[in-house]
Each structure stands twice: as C-alpha cells, then as structure tokens.
Amino acid sequence: MNTMPLSAVTVLDRIRVVLSHPSHPGNIGAAARAMKAMGLSRLVLVTPKLFPDAQADAMAAGATDLLVQAEVVESLAQALSGTVLAVAMTARRRELAVPALWARDAAAELVSIAAGEDVALVFGNETSGLSNDELAMCRRWAMIPVNPEFSSLNLAAAVQVMCYELRLAALDPGAPPAIAGAGEIASHDEVEGLIAHVERAALSSGFLDPASPKRLIPRLRRMFSRAAPEKKEVDILRGLLAALEKPLPARNANKT
Amino acid sequence: MNTMPLSAVTVLDRIRVVLSHPSHPGNIGAAARAMKAMGLSRLVLVTPKLFPDAQADAMAAGATDLLVQAEVVESLAQALSGTVLAVAMTARRRELAVPALWARDAAAELVSIAAGEDVALVFGNETSGLSNDELAMCRRWAMIPVNPEFSSLNLAAAVQVMCYELRLAALDPGAPPAIAGAGEIASHDEVEGLIAHVERAALSSGFLDPASPKRLIPRLRRMFSRAAPEKKEVDILRGLLAALEKPLPARNANKT
C-alpha cells in the first residue's frame, strides 16, 4: 500500500541524483538503496569507474531496479540535460562562486522547483569531489553541516542525508505511527476509572487523609496521562488494587 | 580549528549511540564514521557478532578512534546504565506500547535532555531489529520516515540520518559558508561602478534614451545583485564595455 499522495511521488520522481565519476561500485549500490528507501528513483551516473558491478548489486539490496534503470552518461552536461536547477554538493570551502546553501534549504529549493520541472542533485567523486568545470554548471552549491574536525562523509551517507531531506521537504510525514494491535491504549474513561479506584483504595487503607489530600490524585493523574497505559495494564493494576483491598489473613498471619 | 561552541560539544558527547547485536562489522565502522562526521563520539556495542574486525576499521576511515573507545557490553541494560532517556529506533509498525516519534522530534528531545544528563539512541540488529524486551527498556520509540513500498534502510544509513538530526538539533549551523579565496566577490562600489559604466555605454550608444529610460538600470542592478559577481567578472565586463565603446572600423568595414 502506498500511503504517499500522488503529487509527492511525482515531485520525487522529478529529482535526479547524479553521481559524477564514482570510484566504488559499492557506493553506487548503497546510494540506490538510500534513494529508494526515501522514495526517489532517478539515478544518473557520469562515467562510473565500474558499472554495472556485483558489489553495486550487493549494496543495493532490494533497490537493484534503480541500478537497472540508471542512466549512464559521459558528461555532467548530458546528465543535466532537461533540468532547470542543478544543486552541487560540495564538502570543501574552496573558492565559492556562489554562496552555498545548507542541505535542508537546498532540499526545500529542489522540491519547490521539482513541483513543475526536472531538477538534479549532483555528487562528485569520493576523493576529488566535483571539478571546477562541473561546479560551474550548477546554479546552486550545497553543504551538509559536519564536524569541522572530521568532515569525511561517505558518498552514500551524503546521498542518504540529502534524500531524507528531500523526502521530508516533499511530504508531510503526518502524525507519528498510530498505536495498534495487541497494545491497545486505554480510553480516557478507563484511565479515570483506574484513578478513582486508586483514590478509593488510598482512602480505605488510610494512606490518603481526606482532610489533607495534598496533591496525591492530581499527581497520579499526570503520571498516568504521561504513561498512556494500555487497556491490559489498566486491568492488571485494577486487579492488583482489588486484591490489596481484601483483608489477607495469610499475609497478616505470617507477619505476626 | 573547532568552530563549535563548547556547550554543543558537551551535549553531543552525552549522547550514546548503542548498536545492539550488530551482525556486520562493516556497519559498525560506517556508523562510527557517520557519528564522528556529525560530532558524536560515544559508541556502545551490545554483543556485536564480530568486533574488533578489520572490516569495521576499513569502513570507519578516519574514525577508528571511536572504535578504540567503543564500550562493548553484554546487555542493553548495561548499555543504558546511567542514562535518563533511551530512544529506540524501530522500522516496523508492530504493537507499539508508546506512540513513536519521528526522527527529527526524537533528536530534539534527546538533545534537550542531553543538556544535563546522559541519553542513548538505540539501534537493533540489521535483520531482526530490537527484541521486545529491549524495546521495553526504552522510554521512547522513534522512526525515520521511509518509502512505505521499500522501507529497507541500512543500519549505518539510519545512524547517519539520526546523527545528522542530532547535530542540527544541538547546533545552529549559522550562516552558510562565506565566499573566500580566488573567487573574491566584488564590493558594492565595484558593482555600482559597473552599473554606471553600463549606463554610460547605453547612453552613448543610443540604446538608452535619457528622455525615456524605462526601468533598464534598476533591472540591471537587480540582476547584478542576484548574481553577486566576482571582482574578476566585473573587470571582464568593464573591459568588454570599454572595447565596445571604441569605434571598430574593421568590424564596420566587414558589414558594409
């Protein structure tokens, strides 16, 4: 079941991930897996050193379809043909001809343009990055914030981060996954029933002085609200309370 | 040079990344590299299948110091000792005892608690994830938004995404990297000098009618402001204008 709205799928399909001169086929496969897990599909390879390759297939896991569909071209100019915006990922603060964007802002810009036109996100070689000529073909340059003392991001890891940002920019992930199945959450009334039961037990046991209740019940209510107990847990607690409310001659006998 | 404020470093140092029962030593190394590139340092391994291992070292690249310092323990309980918040990463919508958080919100919560106390982010085995007993030890569960049709995220890729979110939650990345070096940007006065030169040339050539200037110069100013030309580019354009302002008998001769 695909829970994504169609328009978001279309946007992600208009974003090409271009790997220029990748050296390690394992990185191509890992990049394909990262793309597919985030809903992207268009991989373009500029003169990869080794492709296709068994290591690329192995690292792609279930994303080998992206490798089969990948376009292999001979220049970045070919890879960018038909796009209206190309964003170059760069790791170094070299002579920047344009101010660089941070990754998140670059993703937002790519997605906004991809609503109507093809765009590209361009990654360079693992060691040497993009050439100055390649950088000059890209209207925007972007950087992933890194530890200045260790800025060595793996190529596939950089693709993963950017595809994650693209997915979030394209799609509202909605509410967090709902609680379902065996751990069904207790209703408000069930939790209130539990709290009333605790209060009764606290009064009958003498623990709670009705003349000086302090903030015992409000505190318990806050705790249960935070805990969001399951129906089963409420049942267990109420069963325990009921058991404790009964006189226990055996336990008392042992104590004397 | 470390450009991070000390407090942010301290926050990231209070976040443990726990890998429970990792099968592939390459993933341990790649996770260490991902952590270090994002400024995290504390790796805890619960009964790794193979560790230390040459493949972990190879994938860690320059982050082998994190592997050397990694704590290896026998249970998740040991890994979490001393923490006040543990967030479990989960990929599946199984019976959730607590509502899951999205990755970004989980990172914000971890960072806010890590300002004062130790916290942990817990990842399960590559194939089987975390056991129910392990999940029950974590107060929060978190998910990375994925393509519902292909939710297969590599372990190290998941660590990369979360460490990236933790870095952004802990640190304001500040303004994008400044322009520097060979491509030195033209000053305001230099750009204005260029615009004035264009205006002069437009008037002397008869292209611009001073009686009806329209919005030619304001438009050009806006374009140059957007382009943020470099000093060298301004020089080239002014050189070109100067050359065009001179009468060119040769060219004219050819045309007649």
HADDOCK unambig.tbl for C-alpha pairs under 7 A between the chains (distance, minus, plus):
assign (segid A and resid 1 and name CA) (segid B and resid 149 and name CA) 6.98 0.50 0.50
assign (segid A and resid 2 and name CA) (segid B and resid 148 and name CA) 6.07 0.50 0.50
assign (segid A and resid 2 and name CA) (segid B and resid 149 and name CA) 6.36 0.50 0.50
assign (segid A and resid 3 and name CA) (segid B and resid 148 and name CA) 6.93 0.50 0.50
assign (segid A and resid 34 and name CA) (segid B and resid 153 and name CA) 6.81 0.50 0.50
assign (segid A and resid 36 and name CA) (segid B and resid 150 and name CA) 6.56 0.50 0.50
assign (segid A and resid 37 and name CA) (segid B and resid 146 and name CA) 5.56 0.50 0.50
assign (segid A and resid 37 and name CA) (segid B and resid 147 and name CA) 5.17 0.50 0.50
assign (segid A and resid 37 and name CA) (segid B and resid 150 and name CA) 5.28 0.50 0.50
assign (segid A and resid 37 and name CA) (segid B and resid 151 and name CA) 5.22 0.50 0.50
assign (segid A and resid 37 and name CA) (segid B and resid 152 and name CA) 5.99 0.50 0.50
assign (segid A and resid 37 and name CA) (segid B and resid 153 and name CA) 6.20 0.50 0.50
assign (segid A and resid 38 and name CA) (segid B and resid 146 and name CA) 5.22 0.50 0.50
assign (segid A and resid 38 and name CA) (segid B and resid 147 and name CA) 5.22 0.50 0.50
assign (segid A and resid 39 and name CA) (segid B and resid 147 and name CA) 5.06 0.50 0.50
assign (segid A and resid 93 and name CA) (segid B and resid 177 and name CA) 6.89 0.50 0.50
assign (segid A and resid 95 and name CA) (segid B and resid 179 and name CA) 6.70 0.50 0.50
assign (segid A and resid 95 and name CA) (segid B and resid 180 and name CA) 5.58 0.50 0.50
assign (segid A and resid 95 and name CA) (segid B and resid 181 and name CA) 5.12 0.50 0.50
assign (segid A and resid 95 and name CA) (segid B and resid 182 and name CA) 5.64 0.50 0.50
assign (segid A and resid 95 and name CA) (segid B and resid 183 and name CA) 5.25 0.50 0.50
assign (segid A and resid 96 and name CA) (segid B and resid 179 and name CA) 5.34 0.50 0.50
assign (segid A and resid 96 and name CA) (segid B and resid 180 and name CA) 6.57 0.50 0.50
assign (segid A and resid 96 and name CA) (segid B and resid 183 and name CA) 6.32 0.50 0.50
assign (segid A and resid 97 and name CA) (segid B and resid 183 and name CA) 5.79 0.50 0.50
assign (segid A and resid 99 and name CA) (segid B and resid 176 and name CA) 6.95 0.50 0.50
assign (segid A and resid 99 and name CA) (segid B and resid 177 and name CA) 6.79 0.50 0.50
assign (segid A and resid 99 and name CA) (segid B and resid 178 and name CA) 6.45 0.50 0.50
assign (segid A and resid 99 and name CA) (segid B and resid 179 and name CA) 6.11 0.50 0.50
assign (segid A and resid 100 and name CA) (segid B and resid 176 and name CA) 5.78 0.50 0.50
assign (segid A and resid 100 and name CA) (segid B and resid 177 and name CA) 6.06 0.50 0.50
assign (segid A and resid 101 and name CA) (segid B and resid 176 and name CA) 5.73 0.50 0.50
assign (segid A and resid 102 and name CA) (segid B and resid 176 and name CA) 6.17 0.50 0.50
assign (segid A and resid 145 and name CA) (segid B and resid 173 and name CA) 6.57 0.50 0.50
assign (segid A and resid 146 and name CA) (segid B and resid 37 and name CA) 5.56 0.50 0.50
assign (segid A and resid 146 and name CA) (segid B and resid 38 and name CA) 5.21 0.50 0.50
assign (segid A and resid 147 and name CA) (segid B and resid 37 and name CA) 5.17 0.50 0.50
assign (segid A and resid 147 and name CA) (segid B and resid 38 and name CA) 5.20 0.50 0.50
assign (segid A and resid 147 and name CA) (segid B and resid 39 and name CA) 5.05 0.50 0.50
assign (segid A and resid 148 and name CA) (segid B and resid 2 and name CA) 6.01 0.50 0.50
assign (segid A and resid 148 and name CA) (segid B and resid 3 and name CA) 6.88 0.50 0.50
assign (segid A and resid 149 and name CA) (segid B and resid 1 and name CA) 6.88 0.50 0.50
assign (segid A and resid 149 and name CA) (segid B and resid 2 and name CA) 6.30 0.50 0.50
assign (segid A and resid 150 and name CA) (segid B and resid 36 and name CA) 6.55 0.50 0.50
assign (segid A and resid 150 and name CA) (segid B and resid 37 and name CA) 5.28 0.50 0.50
assign (segid A and resid 151 and name CA) (segid B and resid 37 and name CA) 5.22 0.50 0.50
assign (segid A and resid 152 and name CA) (segid B and resid 37 and name CA) 5.99 0.50 0.50
assign (segid A and resid 153 and name CA) (segid B and resid 34 and name CA) 6.82 0.50 0.50
assign (segid A and resid 153 and name CA) (segid B and resid 37 and name CA) 6.22 0.50 0.50
assign (segid A and resid 157 and name CA) (segid B and resid 157 and name CA) 6.11 0.50 0.50
assign (segid A and resid 157 and name CA) (segid B and resid 160 and name CA) 6.48 0.50 0.50
assign (segid A and resid 160 and name CA) (segid B and resid 157 and name CA) 6.49 0.50 0.50
assign (segid A and resid 161 and name CA) (segid B and resid 161 and name CA) 5.73 0.50 0.50
assign (segid A and resid 173 and name CA) (segid B and resid 145 and name CA) 6.60 0.50 0.50
assign (segid A and resid 176 and name CA) (segid B and resid 99 and name CA) 6.98 0.50 0.50
assign (segid A and resid 176 and name CA) (segid B and resid 100 and name CA) 5.79 0.50 0.50
assign (segid A and resid 176 and name CA) (segid B and resid 101 and name CA) 5.70 0.50 0.50
assign (segid A and resid 176 and name CA) (segid B and resid 102 and name CA) 6.13 0.50 0.50
assign (segid A and resid 177 and name CA) (segid B and resid 93 and name CA) 6.96 0.50 0.50
assign (segid A and resid 177 and name CA) (segid B and resid 99 and name CA) 6.79 0.50 0.50
assign (segid A and resid 177 and name CA) (segid B and resid 100 and name CA) 6.06 0.50 0.50
assign (segid A and resid 178 and name CA) (segid B and resid 99 and name CA) 6.39 0.50 0.50
assign (segid A and resid 179 and name CA) (segid B and resid 95 and name CA) 6.75 0.50 0.50
assign (segid A and resid 179 and name CA) (segid B and resid 96 and name CA) 5.43 0.50 0.50
assign (segid A and resid 179 and name CA) (segid B and resid 99 and name CA) 6.01 0.50 0.50
assign (segid A and resid 180 and name CA) (segid B and resid 95 and name CA) 5.69 0.50 0.50
assign (segid A and resid 180 and name CA) (segid B and resid 96 and name CA) 6.67 0.50 0.50
assign (segid A and resid 181 and name CA) (segid B and resid 95 and name CA) 5.42 0.50 0.50
assign (segid A and resid 182 and name CA) (segid B and resid 95 and name CA) 5.84 0.50 0.50
assign (segid A and resid 183 and name CA) (segid B and resid 95 and name CA) 5.54 0.50 0.50
assign (segid A and resid 183 and name CA) (segid B and resid 96 and name CA) 6.31 0.50 0.50
assign (segid A and resid 183 and name CA) (segid B and resid 97 and name CA) 5.61 0.50 0.50
